Every structure is written in C-alpha cells, then in structure tokens.
Amino acid sequence: MANYISFLLLIFISTQISASSLSKCPKDCYCDLDPNGRYYTECNEPGMKKFNEYDFDPKMEIIIIRSPKNSLTIGPLFTRFRKLETLVITGANIPAIGEKSFWGVKSLRTLDLSDNNLTTISVMNFFDLNNLTELNLSKNKIMRITSGTFNYLTNLRILKIADNGLSSFLPRTFQSLTRLRYLDLSGNPIEDLTPEVFLDIRDLKAFKCRKCNVKKVNPAFYSQLSHLTELDMGENQLQYLVKDEFKDLKYLRQLHLDGNQLSAIVDNLFFEQKSLEYLDLSRNRMRNIGNEAFSNLSNLTYLDISYNKLPELGLDYMSNLPKLKTLNISGNVQLNLLNVRDIFEITSGLRSLAIADITDLPLDIFVPLDSLQHLNVSGCRLGNHTHQILEPLTMLKSLDLLRNHLTGFDIELTEKLLNIENVRFEKNHIICDTCNVGPMVDQKHLMKWKYMPECYQPEHLRHRTINRLVKENLVECYANYFLYDEGFDAASTSINFLHESQFHMFAVLFAAIFVLSLLIIIISISICTRQRAHYYTREDGKGDQMNGSEKCLEGSLITGTEINFKFPLDDDHICTVDEVCLPPPPIKHSSSPTDTRSS
C-alpha cells in the first residue's frame, strides 16, 4: 500500500513539474519534458518574426523552431539559457549569425541551423562553443569558408555543411577539429578533393561527398584519411577505378559508389577491405565484374549491383561472399536468368533479395532460397503464376508485388500471402469480383498488412481496399477482358504465366488460323490456274481470225470533228480492245504475170 501511494505521489510531482514548464511556454509552441527529463520547447507554427528569449524559461535545455515561413535573425539572444544543450532553428530564413551569438552558452552540444539563408560564417560566430559536438549548416548558401573558421569548436565530432555553394576549400580549413569523426560535404560543386585540406582531420571515420561532381580522386586523399570506416562517393562522375584505388582504406566497413559512370570492376579492387560489410555499386554502367573483384570480401553482408548492364553474374566472384545476406540485382534487364538460378545455389543463405524490373522469371528460380525473408519482385510481371514462383519461399516476412499485372488472387495465392507479415500491392489492376478476389474477401479478417490491395475494376469500386468489401455485393466474374489503361496490358505477361486452359485455347486458335490460311492459298492457286488456261485457249481461237483482223482498222476514225471510238470494222462488227491492240498481219503481195515472166 505504501509503495502504491509513493508511486501516485511520484506521478503527481512529475505532472506538476510538467505543468509548471507548460505554464512558461511561448505562444503557439509546445513545451514538456523529454524522456530523459529535460525541459524542451518545440515551435512549429509559421509566421515567427522575432525570437523573444524572455518568452522561454531560462532553465530550458532543448529549443526547436521549425517552419519554412519564419523570418528570424540571430544575435546574442541565448546568453540567459545556461543549461541549453540543443538548439535547432531550421527553415527560418536566417541571413547571418551574429558575433558572439552563443557567448556564455557553454553547455550547448548540438546546433542545427540548416535550411536557412546563411551566406557567410566566421570564427566569431562560434565563440565560446568549446563543448559543441555537432554542427549542421547544410542547405544554406555558404560560398566560402576561411581558414580557422572552426577554431573554437575543439570538441566538434560531427560537421554537416552539405548542399551549399562551396567549390573549394582553403588549406587548414578544418584546423583545430582534431576530434572530428563525421564530415558531410555532399551537394557542393567541389570537383577536386585537395589532400592538404584534410590534413588536420586524419582521424575522420565517415566522409560523405555525394553529388560533388568529382571525376577522379587523388590517391593522397585516401592516404590522409586512412582511418575511414565509411566512404560515400555516390552520384559523382567517376568513370573508372584503378586496382590500388582503396589500398590505404583498410578499415572501411561501408562504401557507396552508386550513381557514377563505372563500366567495370577490376580484379582485386577491394583486396585490402577485409572488414567491408556494405558495398553499393548500383546505377552505374557496369557490363563486367572481374572474377577476382570481390576476393577477400569474406565479411560482406550487403551487395547492391542493381540497374547496371550486367549480362550475367559470375560464379567466381559471387562464391567469394560467404556471409552475404542482402543482394540487390534489380534492373539488370540483360541478365541470364538461368545463370541467376545457379548463383542462388551458392548464396542460399540470403535473407533479403531484390530482383525488381526483370521479367520472364523461371518458375523455379527461388527454389534454393528457402531461408529468404524479404523479397522485392516489383515490376516483374508475375501475373497468374505468382503463387508458383513464390511457393518455395516458406520463410517470407515481407514481399513487394508492385506493378506485377495482378488482376486477382486465387485460393492458393491468398493462403500464401496471408502468411506473410507485410505485403505491398500498389499499382496492380485488381478486378474486384467473386472470381478474382472472392477467396481473399473470405479471409479478410486475417489481413494485417499496412498497405491493403485496392480495386481497379469495376469502376464504382476503384480505390476501395479489399478488406472493406462484402462478398455478397460483388458481381459474378466481372469480365474476361484486357486492360489498356496507363500503359497496363493484362495480356502481356510471359507465356510462362498463362493458365493451361489459356494456353490450350491459344493453341487451338492458332491451328484453326493456320488451316484456314492453307485452304485460302489452295483455292487461290486453283482459280489462277483455271484463268490462265482460259486465257491461252482464247488466244489460240483468235489466231484463226488473224487474217481478217486488219478490217478492224478500216473505216474512218474521225467523224466530223470528233474521234469515233467505235468505228465499224465491217458491216456488223465493232472492234474490241484486244482486236485494236493486235498488230495487223503482214501484207502478202501477189505476183503479177509480168513479174513471173521476168523471173
């Protein structure tokens, strides 16, 4: 009983403390205690024009101001907040940081001024912030950082200055940041990573420079940052990597090279990266991966080679990945799928697989992957044989079926899907009638998915989720038709995915068309032969009348001033076209008695 009373008393005291903090909360802000018992204020309403420090409790430890429609300036406003640990002011259109704005706020650990309009920063902007450990200046308009700007930030461990306009850095820019472990320069048009710039941050663990227009990296840069465990050079313009590119980065655990212009991966490129666990080579132009490209990557668990131009996966380099758990080969439309089936034999320990946007999957392709838990087959046009393809996968927990030309769910597929925790069905054209969704509607009480399948037809049920349907209100087998909306063609699935009855129907139809075509050809040949025989018979008959054909040309062609198209050939005969076109026979001159005597 005493313990129960103490518990109630503790709740009452906590409530009173929280209520006390709320009573000092600025207008349009929310104030409370965080899970660690620290006072915090969060202001998300737009329209704030001025930061009035006297509206806040001086004991405040966390202040968060977020809104894209605010318009604030920062000066020496925070001196009275002696316990302030976290200050976040984003989307506030702040044009500049005043000198000594944070003077006296020695307790500040995190400062986030991202997504503002800062154009310059100077050493005095961070005066007295010796204990700051994280600084975020991303998404501003900073064009230049002078040497020594961060000299007061001797304990800084995380620095984010991504998405500004920085094209270069002066030597010793990061002077005094000897404890820096994380640096993000992404989204700046840097192009060249000058090694001397990073001389003072040799113990850096994570470096990000995505979308920096980098075409080539100076090897000395890697030697300066030899302690890196994470390197992100994604979405640059790297065209090739030499064999010794990463020889100095022996502690790498994550490497992002996605979105570049790499055409090949040479042998032993990652030979020194024995600790590498995560490798992303997606969205390049790769046509070839050397047989020894992944040698020594015995600890790799994640590999993404999606959306390249690979014709096949190499048994040699894939066999060097004994701990691989996650594989993404989506979008390699030229892949030899029989070869992929062989690859799955040697990577049977996979837990997650993405093979999206590759059509004509063999029905037995997933047979070796009986331990698979997560599968993405979006855009594979599985169609009517979805169940047969998924049948070997008894351990699935999540399944992505987007854009698969699904029109319904039979009993077998329904039972399979209901045993999977999370399934996504978006962008399929499901026909909500008793034939296509009846079995699933019967089991809708078992559906626990976050994203429910939606009806596409009939029109009056479009966008209605299946768990809201009542079977008695469904039409009987709505229609057997093809859908040609939004580029979708339900008849375009591979022949592998046709029902046997559909296959037989098409076979009979093809045979009937073939026989009919053959009969038409035979009849046409027969008719042509008869006409040809009749023509020659008629011509032979005309030969006997050749001697008299010249009469056809006798008479007057001109009658008065007009052409006589039917002038008589004789007393009762009008010349036909054939007769007009027939040349007259040669004229035989009879010998006169005089000529005979002379001969």
C-alpha positions as CSV (number, residue, x, y, z in Angstrom):
1,M,0.0,0.0,0.0
2,A,2.8,2.4,0.9
3,N,4.6,1.6,-2.4
4,Y,1.3,2.3,-4.3
5,I,1.0,5.7,-2.5
6,S,4.6,6.6,-3.3
7,F,4.0,5.7,-6.9
8,L,1.0,8.0,-7.1
9,L,2.9,10.8,-5.3
10,L,5.7,10.5,-7.9
11,I,3.2,10.7,-10.8
12,F,1.7,13.8,-9.1
13,I,5.0,15.5,-8.7
14,S,6.0,14.8,-12.3
15,T,2.7,16.1,-13.5
16,Q,3.2,19.3,-11.5
17,I,6.7,19.8,-12.9
18,S,5.4,19.2,-16.4
19,A,2.6,21.6,-15.8
20,S,5.0,24.2,-14.4
21,S,7.0,24.0,-17.6
22,L,4.0,24.3,-19.8
23,S,2.9,27.5,-17.9
24,K,6.0,29.2,-19.2
25,C,5.7,28.1,-22.7
26,P,5.7,30.7,-25.6
27,K,2.5,31.2,-27.6
28,D,2.0,28.7,-30.4
29,C,4.7,26.4,-29.0
30,Y,4.7,23.1,-27.2
31,C,6.6,22.6,-24.0
32,D,7.2,19.5,-22.0
33,L,9.8,17.1,-20.5
34,D,11.5,14.7,-22.8
35,P,12.1,11.0,-21.9
36,N,15.3,12.0,-20.2
37,G,13.6,14.6,-18.0
38,R,15.0,17.6,-19.9
39,Y,12.9,20.8,-20.5
40,Y,12.2,21.3,-24.1
41,T,10.2,23.7,-26.3
42,E,9.1,23.0,-29.9
43,C,7.7,25.7,-32.1
44,N,6.3,24.6,-35.5
45,E,3.8,27.3,-36.3
46,P,4.8,29.6,-39.2
47,G,5.0,33.4,-39.1
48,M,7.5,33.9,-36.3
49,K,9.3,37.2,-36.9
50,K,11.3,37.5,-33.8
51,F,12.9,35.3,-31.2
52,N,11.9,36.7,-27.8
53,E,14.2,35.0,-25.3
54,Y,12.1,36.2,-22.3
55,D,9.2,34.1,-23.5
56,F,11.2,31.0,-22.7
57,D,12.1,29.5,-19.3
58,P,15.8,30.2,-18.7
59,K,16.1,26.6,-17.5
60,M,15.2,25.4,-21.0
61,E,17.5,22.6,-22.2
62,I,16.1,21.9,-25.7
63,I,14.7,24.6,-28.1
64,I,13.4,23.5,-31.5
65,I,12.0,26.0,-34.0
66,R,10.9,24.6,-37.4
67,S,8.9,26.3,-40.1
68,P,9.7,27.3,-43.7
69,K,7.7,30.6,-43.3
70,N,9.6,32.1,-40.4
71,S,11.9,35.0,-40.7
72,L,14.4,35.3,-37.9
73,T,17.7,36.9,-37.1
74,I,20.2,35.6,-34.6
75,G,22.1,37.8,-32.2
76,P,23.3,37.5,-28.6
77,L,19.9,36.1,-27.6
78,F,20.9,32.8,-25.8
79,T,23.1,34.0,-23.0
80,R,20.4,33.5,-20.4
81,F,20.0,29.8,-21.3
82,R,22.8,28.5,-19.2
83,K,21.6,24.9,-19.4
84,L,20.8,24.8,-23.2
85,E,22.1,21.6,-24.8
86,T,20.3,21.5,-28.1
87,L,19.3,24.4,-30.4
88,V,17.5,23.7,-33.7
89,I,16.3,26.6,-35.8
90,T,15.6,25.4,-39.4
91,G,13.6,26.9,-42.3
92,A,13.6,30.3,-40.6
93,N,15.3,32.3,-43.5
94,I,18.2,33.3,-41.1
95,P,20.5,35.5,-43.2
96,A,23.5,35.6,-40.9
97,I,24.8,34.6,-37.4
98,G,25.7,37.5,-35.2
99,E,29.1,37.6,-33.5
100,K,29.1,36.1,-30.0
101,S,25.5,35.0,-30.5
102,F,26.2,32.0,-28.3
103,W,28.5,33.7,-25.8
104,G,28.1,32.1,-22.3
105,V,26.2,29.0,-23.6
106,K,28.9,26.6,-22.7
107,S,26.5,23.7,-22.2
108,L,25.4,23.7,-25.9
109,R,26.2,20.3,-27.5
110,T,24.1,20.4,-30.7
111,L,23.5,23.3,-33.0
112,D,21.4,22.9,-36.2
113,L,21.0,25.9,-38.4
114,S,20.3,24.0,-41.6
115,D,17.8,25.1,-44.4
116,N,18.3,28.8,-43.9
117,N,19.9,31.7,-46.0
118,L,23.3,31.9,-44.4
119,T,25.9,33.1,-46.9
120,T,29.0,33.5,-44.8
121,I,30.3,32.2,-41.5
122,S,33.3,33.4,-39.5
123,V,35.3,32.3,-36.5
124,M,33.4,34.7,-34.1
125,N,30.1,33.1,-35.0
126,F,31.1,30.2,-32.8
127,F,32.8,32.0,-30.0
128,D,32.5,30.2,-26.6
129,L,31.2,26.9,-28.1
130,N,34.1,24.8,-26.9
131,N,31.8,22.0,-25.9
132,L,29.8,21.8,-29.1
133,T,29.9,18.2,-30.5
134,E,27.5,18.5,-33.6
135,L,27.1,21.4,-36.0
136,N,24.7,21.3,-39.0
137,L,24.9,24.1,-41.6
138,S,23.5,22.2,-44.5
139,K,21.1,23.6,-47.1
140,N,22.3,27.2,-46.8
141,K,24.0,29.5,-49.4
142,I,27.6,29.5,-48.0
143,M,30.0,30.1,-50.8
144,R,33.3,30.2,-48.9
145,I,34.9,29.2,-45.6
146,T,38.1,30.8,-44.5
147,S,40.9,29.0,-42.7
148,G,40.4,28.8,-38.9
149,T,36.6,29.4,-39.1
150,F,36.1,26.4,-36.7
151,N,38.9,27.2,-34.3
152,Y,36.7,27.5,-31.2
153,L,35.0,24.1,-31.9
154,T,37.7,22.0,-30.4
155,N,35.4,19.2,-29.3
156,L,33.3,19.0,-32.5
157,R,32.8,15.5,-33.7
158,I,30.1,15.9,-36.4
159,L,30.1,18.6,-39.1
160,K,27.5,18.8,-41.8
161,I,27.8,21.5,-44.5
162,A,26.1,19.7,-47.4
163,D,24.1,21.4,-50.1
164,N,25.8,24.8,-50.1
165,G,27.8,26.5,-52.9
166,L,31.3,25.5,-51.8
167,S,33.5,24.9,-54.8
168,S,36.8,24.6,-53.0
169,F,38.4,24.7,-49.5
170,L,41.5,26.5,-48.3
171,P,44.3,24.6,-46.6
172,R,43.7,24.3,-42.9
173,T,40.0,24.9,-43.2
174,F,39.4,22.3,-40.6
175,Q,42.2,23.4,-38.3
176,S,41.6,22.6,-34.6
177,L,39.0,20.0,-35.5
178,T,41.3,17.1,-34.4
179,R,38.3,15.3,-32.8
180,L,36.1,15.4,-35.9
181,R,34.8,12.0,-36.8
182,Y,32.0,12.7,-39.3
183,L,32.2,15.2,-42.2
184,D,29.4,15.6,-44.9
185,L,30.2,17.8,-47.9
186,S,27.6,16.4,-50.2
187,G,25.9,18.6,-52.8
188,N,28.7,21.1,-53.1
189,P,30.4,21.6,-56.6
190,I,33.8,20.7,-55.2
191,E,35.2,18.6,-58.2
192,D,38.7,18.3,-56.6
193,L,39.4,16.9,-53.2
194,T,42.7,18.5,-52.4
195,P,44.6,16.3,-49.9
196,E,46.1,19.3,-48.0
197,V,42.6,20.4,-46.9
198,F,42.1,17.3,-44.8
199,L,45.5,17.4,-43.1
200,D,44.0,18.3,-39.7
201,I,41.3,15.6,-39.5
202,R,43.3,12.4,-40.0
203,D,41.1,10.5,-37.5
204,L,38.0,11.0,-39.5
205,K,35.7,7.9,-39.6
206,A,33.0,8.9,-42.0
207,F,33.3,11.1,-45.1
208,K,30.4,11.9,-47.5
209,C,30.7,13.8,-50.8
210,R,27.7,12.8,-52.8
211,K,26.8,14.9,-55.9
212,C,30.1,16.8,-55.7
213,N,30.9,16.5,-59.5
214,V,34.1,14.5,-58.6
215,K,35.6,12.8,-61.7
216,K,38.8,11.4,-60.1
217,V,40.2,11.2,-56.6
218,N,43.8,11.9,-55.8
219,P,45.3,8.8,-54.1
220,A,46.8,11.1,-51.5
221,F,43.4,12.0,-50.3
222,Y,42.8,8.4,-49.2
223,S,46.2,8.2,-47.5
224,Q,45.3,11.3,-45.5
225,L,42.1,9.7,-44.3
226,S,43.3,6.1,-43.8
227,H,41.1,5.6,-40.7
228,L,37.8,5.9,-42.6
229,T,35.2,3.3,-41.9
230,E,32.5,4.8,-44.1
231,L,33.1,6.5,-47.5
232,D,30.3,7.8,-49.6
233,M,31.2,9.0,-53.1
234,G,27.9,8.2,-54.7
235,E,26.3,10.2,-57.6
236,N,29.6,11.7,-58.9
237,Q,31.2,11.3,-62.3
238,L,33.8,8.6,-61.5
239,Q,34.4,6.6,-64.8
240,Y,37.0,4.1,-63.6
241,L,38.8,2.8,-60.5
242,V,42.3,1.5,-60.6
243,K,43.4,-1.7,-58.9
244,D,45.1,0.2,-55.9
245,E,42.4,2.8,-55.6
246,F,41.5,1.9,-52.0
247,K,44.7,0.3,-50.8
248,D,45.1,2.8,-47.9
249,L,41.5,2.4,-46.6
250,K,42.0,-0.9,-44.7
251,Y,39.3,-0.2,-42.1
252,L,36.4,0.5,-44.4
253,R,33.1,-1.1,-43.4
254,Q,30.7,0.9,-45.8
255,L,31.5,2.0,-49.3
256,H,29.0,3.9,-51.5
257,L,29.9,4.2,-55.2
258,D,26.4,4.2,-56.6
259,G,25.2,6.6,-59.4
260,N,28.6,7.0,-61.1
261,Q,29.7,6.1,-64.6
262,L,31.7,3.0,-63.8
263,S,31.8,0.4,-66.7
264,A,33.7,-2.3,-65.0
265,I,35.1,-3.5,-61.7
266,V,38.7,-4.8,-62.0
267,D,40.2,-7.7,-60.2
268,N,41.3,-7.3,-56.5
269,L,39.9,-3.7,-56.4
270,F,38.8,-4.3,-52.8
271,F,41.6,-6.7,-51.8
272,E,42.6,-4.6,-48.7
273,Q,39.0,-4.1,-47.5
274,K,38.7,-7.3,-45.4
275,S,36.3,-5.6,-43.0
276,L,33.9,-4.3,-45.6
277,E,30.3,-5.1,-44.8
278,Y,28.3,-2.8,-47.1
279,L,29.0,-2.2,-50.8
280,D,26.8,-0.2,-53.2
281,L,27.6,-0.2,-56.9
282,S,24.1,0.4,-58.2
283,R,23.1,2.7,-61.0
284,N,26.4,2.7,-62.9
285,R,27.1,1.4,-66.4
286,M,28.8,-1.8,-65.4
287,R,29.0,-4.6,-68.0
288,N,31.7,-6.6,-66.4
289,I,32.9,-7.6,-62.9
290,G,36.2,-9.3,-62.7
291,N,36.3,-12.9,-61.4
292,E,38.5,-11.8,-58.5
293,A,36.9,-8.4,-58.0
294,F,35.4,-9.4,-54.6
295,S,38.2,-11.6,-53.4
296,N,38.9,-11.0,-49.7
297,L,35.4,-9.6,-49.0
298,S,34.6,-12.5,-46.7
299,N,32.7,-10.2,-44.3
300,L,30.5,-8.6,-46.9
301,T,26.8,-8.9,-45.9
302,Y,25.2,-6.3,-48.3
303,L,25.8,-6.0,-52.0
304,D,23.8,-3.7,-54.4
305,I,24.7,-4.1,-58.1
306,S,21.2,-3.1,-59.4
307,Y,20.4,-1.1,-62.5
308,N,23.6,-1.8,-64.4
309,K,24.0,-3.6,-67.7
310,L,25.3,-6.9,-66.5
311,P,24.7,-9.9,-68.8
312,E,25.3,-12.4,-66.1
313,L,26.5,-12.9,-62.5
314,G,29.9,-14.5,-62.1
315,L,30.1,-17.7,-60.1
316,D,33.7,-17.0,-59.3
317,Y,33.2,-13.6,-57.6
318,M,29.9,-14.4,-56.0
319,S,31.4,-17.5,-54.4
320,N,33.8,-15.2,-52.5
321,L,30.9,-13.8,-50.4
322,P,30.1,-16.5,-47.8
323,K,28.4,-14.1,-45.4
324,L,26.2,-12.3,-47.9
325,K,22.7,-11.7,-46.5
326,T,21.3,-8.9,-48.7
327,L,21.6,-8.8,-52.5
328,N,20.0,-6.4,-55.0
329,I,20.3,-7.2,-58.7
330,S,17.2,-5.3,-59.9
331,G,17.0,-3.6,-63.3
332,N,19.7,-5.7,-65.0
333,V,17.4,-6.5,-67.8
334,Q,20.0,-8.4,-69.8
335,L,20.7,-10.9,-67.1
336,N,20.8,-14.6,-68.0
337,L,18.2,-15.9,-65.6
338,L,19.3,-19.5,-65.7
339,N,22.7,-18.2,-64.6
340,V,21.0,-16.3,-61.7
341,R,19.3,-19.6,-60.6
342,D,22.8,-21.1,-60.3
343,I,24.0,-18.1,-58.3
344,F,21.2,-18.6,-55.8
345,E,22.6,-22.1,-55.3
346,I,25.8,-20.7,-53.8
347,T,24.1,-17.8,-52.0
348,S,21.4,-19.9,-50.3
349,G,21.9,-18.0,-47.0
350,L,20.4,-14.8,-48.4
351,R,17.8,-13.2,-46.1
352,S,16.9,-10.2,-48.4
353,L,16.7,-10.2,-52.2
354,A,15.6,-7.5,-54.7
355,I,15.1,-8.7,-58.3
356,A,12.7,-6.0,-59.4
357,D,12.1,-4.9,-63.1
358,I,13.3,-8.2,-64.6
359,T,10.6,-10.1,-66.5
360,D,10.2,-13.7,-67.5
361,L,11.4,-15.2,-64.2
362,P,11.6,-19.0,-64.4
363,L,9.1,-20.7,-62.1
364,D,11.8,-22.5,-60.1
365,I,14.2,-19.5,-59.7
366,F,13.7,-19.2,-55.9
367,V,13.9,-22.9,-55.1
368,P,17.4,-22.6,-53.5
369,L,16.4,-19.7,-51.3
370,D,14.4,-21.4,-48.6
371,S,15.7,-19.1,-45.9
372,L,14.7,-15.9,-47.7
373,Q,12.7,-13.4,-45.5
374,H,12.4,-10.3,-47.6
375,L,11.7,-10.2,-51.4
376,N,11.2,-7.4,-53.9
377,V,9.8,-8.6,-57.2
378,S,8.1,-5.3,-58.2
379,G,7.7,-4.8,-61.9
380,C,8.4,-8.4,-62.8
381,R,5.0,-9.1,-64.4
382,L,4.5,-12.3,-62.4
383,G,0.8,-12.3,-63.4
384,N,-1.1,-15.5,-63.0
385,H,1.7,-17.7,-61.8
386,T,2.7,-15.5,-58.8
387,H,1.9,-18.4,-56.4
388,Q,4.0,-20.9,-58.3
389,I,7.0,-18.6,-58.2
390,L,6.6,-17.8,-54.5
391,E,5.7,-21.3,-53.4
392,P,9.3,-22.4,-52.3
393,L,9.7,-19.3,-50.1
394,T,8.3,-20.5,-46.8
395,M,10.1,-18.0,-44.5
396,L,9.0,-14.7,-46.2
397,K,8.2,-11.9,-43.8
398,S,7.9,-9.0,-46.4
399,L,7.0,-9.1,-50.1
400,D,6.9,-6.2,-52.6
401,L,4.5,-7.0,-55.5
402,L,4.1,-3.5,-57.0
403,R,3.5,-3.3,-60.8
404,N,3.1,-7.0,-61.4
405,H,-0.1,-7.1,-63.6
406,L,-2.0,-8.8,-60.8
407,T,-5.8,-9.0,-61.5
408,G,-6.8,-11.2,-58.6
409,F,-6.0,-13.8,-56.0
410,D,-6.9,-17.4,-56.2
411,I,-7.2,-19.7,-53.1
412,E,-3.6,-20.8,-53.2
413,L,-2.1,-17.3,-53.6
414,T,-4.4,-16.0,-50.9
415,E,-3.2,-18.6,-48.4
416,K,0.4,-17.8,-49.3
417,L,0.0,-14.1,-48.9
418,L,-1.9,-14.2,-45.6
419,N,1.1,-16.0,-44.1
420,I,3.4,-13.0,-44.9
421,E,3.5,-10.1,-42.4
422,N,4.0,-7.3,-44.8
423,V,2.9,-7.2,-48.5
424,R,2.7,-4.3,-50.9
425,F,0.3,-4.4,-53.8
426,E,0.3,-0.8,-55.2
427,K,-0.1,-0.2,-59.0
428,N,-1.8,-3.5,-59.8
429,H,-5.1,-3.6,-61.7
430,I,-7.2,-5.9,-59.4
431,I,-10.6,-6.8,-60.6
432,C,-12.9,-7.0,-57.6
433,D,-15.4,-9.7,-58.5
434,T,-16.1,-13.1,-57.0
435,C,-13.6,-14.9,-59.4
436,N,-10.6,-12.6,-58.7
437,V,-10.9,-11.5,-55.1
438,G,-13.6,-13.8,-53.6
439,P,-11.1,-16.1,-51.8
440,M,-9.3,-13.1,-50.3
441,V,-12.5,-11.4,-49.2
442,D,-13.5,-14.6,-47.4
443,Q,-10.2,-14.4,-45.4
444,K,-10.1,-10.6,-44.9
445,H,-10.3,-10.9,-41.1
446,L,-6.8,-12.4,-41.3
447,M,-5.3,-9.4,-43.1
448,K,-2.8,-7.4,-41.0
449,W,-0.9,-5.6,-43.8
450,K,-0.1,-1.9,-43.6
451,Y,-0.9,-1.5,-47.3
452,M,-4.1,-3.2,-48.4
453,P,-4.7,-4.2,-52.0
454,E,-7.1,-1.8,-53.9
455,C,-9.7,-2.5,-56.5
456,Y,-9.2,-1.2,-60.0
457,Q,-12.3,-2.5,-61.6
458,P,-15.3,-2.3,-61.6
459,E,-15.3,1.5,-61.8
460,H,-17.6,2.0,-58.8
461,L,-15.2,0.1,-56.6
462,R,-11.9,1.8,-57.8
463,H,-9.5,2.5,-54.9
464,R,-11.7,0.5,-52.4
465,T,-9.5,-1.7,-50.3
466,I,-10.3,-5.4,-50.3
467,N,-10.7,-5.6,-46.6
468,R,-13.7,-3.2,-46.9
469,L,-15.5,-5.4,-49.5
470,V,-18.5,-7.6,-48.8
471,K,-18.6,-10.8,-50.9
472,E,-22.4,-10.7,-51.3
473,N,-22.1,-7.3,-53.0
474,L,-19.5,-8.5,-55.6
475,V,-20.5,-9.2,-59.2
476,E,-20.1,-12.7,-60.5
477,C,-16.9,-12.9,-62.6
478,Y,-17.0,-9.3,-63.8
479,A,-15.5,-9.8,-67.3
480,N,-12.8,-11.5,-69.2
481,Y,-11.1,-8.6,-70.8
482,F,-7.8,-6.9,-71.2
483,L,-7.0,-3.6,-69.5
484,Y,-5.2,-0.9,-71.6
485,D,-5.1,1.9,-69.1
486,E,-2.0,3.7,-68.0
487,G,0.2,1.5,-70.2
488,F,-1.0,-1.6,-68.5
489,D,-1.8,-4.7,-70.6
490,A,-3.0,-7.7,-68.6
491,A,-2.4,-9.9,-71.7
492,S,1.3,-9.0,-71.9
493,T,2.6,-11.4,-69.2
494,S,5.1,-14.1,-70.3
495,I,3.8,-17.4,-71.7
496,N,5.3,-18.9,-68.5
497,F,2.4,-17.3,-66.6
498,L,-0.6,-18.4,-68.6
499,H,-3.0,-20.9,-67.2
500,E,-3.0,-24.2,-69.0
501,S,-6.5,-23.6,-70.2
502,Q,-5.5,-20.3,-71.7
503,F,-2.5,-22.0,-73.4
504,H,-4.8,-24.7,-75.0
505,M,-7.2,-22.1,-76.2
506,F,-4.4,-20.1,-77.9
507,A,-3.0,-23.4,-79.4
508,V,-6.4,-24.3,-80.9
509,L,-7.0,-20.8,-82.2
510,F,-3.5,-20.8,-83.9
511,A,-4.2,-24.2,-85.5
512,A,-7.6,-23.0,-86.9
513,I,-6.0,-19.9,-88.3
514,F,-3.2,-22.0,-90.0
515,V,-5.7,-24.4,-91.6
516,L,-7.9,-21.6,-92.8
517,S,-4.9,-19.8,-94.3
518,L,-3.8,-23.0,-96.1
519,L,-7.3,-23.5,-97.6
520,I,-7.4,-19.9,-98.9
521,I,-3.9,-20.4,-100.6
522,I,-5.0,-23.7,-102.3
523,I,-8.3,-22.2,-103.6
524,S,-6.4,-19.1,-104.8
525,I,-3.9,-21.2,-106.8
526,S,-6.7,-23.3,-108.3
527,I,-8.6,-20.2,-109.5
528,C,-5.4,-18.6,-111.0
529,T,-4.6,-21.9,-112.9
530,R,-8.1,-22.0,-114.4
531,Q,-8.0,-18.4,-115.5
532,R,-4.6,-18.9,-117.1
533,A,-5.8,-21.9,-119.0
534,H,-8.9,-20.0,-120.2
535,Y,-6.7,-17.1,-121.4
536,Y,-4.5,-19.3,-123.6
537,T,-7.5,-21.1,-125.0
538,R,-9.0,-17.7,-126.0
539,E,-5.7,-16.6,-127.6
540,D,-5.5,-19.7,-129.7
541,G,-9.0,-19.1,-131.0
542,K,-8.0,-15.6,-132.0
543,G,-5.2,-16.9,-134.2
544,D,-7.7,-18.3,-136.8
545,Q,-9.2,-14.9,-137.2
546,M,-5.9,-13.1,-137.6
547,N,-6.2,-12.7,-141.3
548,G,-9.4,-10.7,-141.0
549,S,-8.3,-8.5,-138.2
550,E,-6.9,-5.8,-140.4
551,K,-10.5,-5.0,-141.3
552,C,-10.9,-3.8,-137.7
553,L,-8.8,-0.8,-138.7
554,E,-10.6,0.1,-141.8
555,G,-13.1,2.9,-142.0
556,S,-12.9,6.4,-140.7
557,L,-11.6,7.1,-137.2
558,I,-12.6,10.8,-137.4
559,T,-16.2,11.6,-137.7
560,G,-16.7,15.2,-138.4
561,T,-14.6,17.0,-135.8
562,E,-14.8,14.2,-133.1
563,I,-13.0,10.9,-132.6
564,N,-15.1,7.9,-133.4
565,F,-14.2,5.4,-130.6
566,K,-16.4,2.7,-132.0
567,F,-16.0,2.9,-135.8
568,P,-17.1,-0.2,-137.6
569,L,-14.6,-2.9,-138.6
570,D,-17.0,-4.4,-141.0
571,D,-20.8,-4.4,-141.7
572,D,-21.8,-5.7,-138.3
573,H,-18.7,-5.9,-136.1
574,I,-17.3,-3.3,-133.6
575,C,-13.6,-3.7,-132.8
576,T,-12.8,-4.9,-129.3
577,V,-9.9,-3.7,-127.2
578,D,-8.0,-6.9,-127.9
579,E,-8.5,-6.5,-131.6
580,V,-7.4,-2.9,-131.6
581,C,-4.2,-3.9,-129.7
582,L,-3.5,-6.8,-132.0
583,P,-0.9,-5.9,-134.7
584,P,-2.1,-6.5,-138.3
585,P,-0.7,-9.5,-140.1
586,P,2.0,-8.8,-142.8
587,I,0.6,-8.0,-146.2
588,K,1.3,-10.6,-148.9
589,H,1.8,-9.0,-152.4
590,S,0.6,-11.3,-155.2
591,S,2.9,-11.7,-158.1
592,S,1.8,-10.2,-161.4
593,P,2.1,-12.1,-164.7
594,T,4.8,-9.7,-165.8
595,D,7.0,-10.5,-162.8
596,T,6.5,-14.2,-163.4
597,R,7.7,-14.0,-166.9
598,S,10.7,-11.9,-166.0
599,S,11.7,-14.3,-163.3
